[in-house]
Every structure is written in structure tokens, then in C-alpha cells.
Amino acid sequence: MESPERSEIKVFDYDHGTRDSGVRRYVWLAEYDYVLIFQKKKKALFWVTAYYLDSEGGRKDLSKRYEKKALKYRDRLLRRSLSSFYLHW
């Protein structure tokens, strides 16, 4: 998901698995190579860390995670809109 007002801000949730840390929310300031990470717990977000992306490998990894989540999000929206269309048809 991108901020409608600021396209350089990319927000997505990434599941690290229950053994590790669960679901974390990433706020990626792409133009500034800066990432903020929050831990989801119940109905709140807690700040975990923030860091500067200083390598191309780090940017590629984050970009892959973002694209994977963005693709799932778009697919889910499409399925919802199609099911809504068929319900009203």
C-alpha cells in the first residue's frame, strides 16, 4: 500500500512466523532509503527499530517483500470487487 499523498511512502505487513516475531509493519521511505519497523500486538503497534538502507541487497530484499505483499493486496481487492459485482448482478 502506498500513501495516496506521498508515493515515496510504502507501507506493508510482513509475517516473520510465530516462532520469530509474528507480523511486523514496515514503513519504507523509499526515496530516502529509510525503514521503520513496528510490531503488531493485539490492537496496537510498537516501534521495534528503524534503519538506513545502505546496500543494494537490502533495497532488493525490501522491494521483493513489498511487491509480494502489494500483489496479494491487489488480488484480494480484485476478488472482493468481483464478488460484490456478482452479488448485485
Secondary structure, DSSP 8 states (H G I E B T S, - for coil): -B-SS-TTEEEEEEE--TTTT-EEEEEEEGGGTEEEEEEEETTEEEEEEEEE--SHHHHHHHHHHHHHHHHHHHHHHHHHHHHHHHHH-
